Each structure stands twice: as structure tokens, then as C-alpha cells.
Amino acid sequence: MMKRFLQELIRRQLRAGTVHRDRSVTAAAKKMHLRQPAVTLQIRNLQTLAGR
């Protein structure tokens, strides 16, 4: 269970890093073959996990 949680956390961090590098959620979503709302939601979830 913990391994799966950590894998998902790493995926989310990588996506957040892509957004940070591209400075655009839309551009990052295109690169990851995802839709912008999905990436935004994952970033919000990551921020919640980080306590922000």
C-alpha cells in the first residue's frame, strides 16, 4: 500500500515539475498527453498533501 502511495506521489511531483518548467499547465498537459483540468487537479492534490 505504501509503495503504491509513494509511486503516485512521485508521478504527481514529476507532473508538477513539468508545469513549473513549462510555466504553463496547458503546455505541460499537452506534453503529458493529459487534459489541463486533470493536471490542475493533481497539482491541487499534491499541494494538499504537502500542507499548502
Rosetta blueprint (number, residue, H / E / L):
1 M L
2 M H
3 K H
4 R H
5 F H
6 L H
7 Q H
8 E H
9 L H
10 I H
11 R H
12 R H
13 Q H
14 L H
15 R H
16 A H
17 G H
18 T H
19 V H
20 H H
21 R H
22 D H
23 R L
24 S L
25 V H
26 T H
27 A H
28 A H
29 A H
30 K H
31 K H
32 M L
33 H L
34 L L
35 R L
36 Q H
37 P H
38 A H
39 V H
40 T H
41 L H
42 Q H
43 I H
44 R H
45 N H
46 L H
47 Q H
48 T H
49 L H
50 A H
51 G L
52 R L
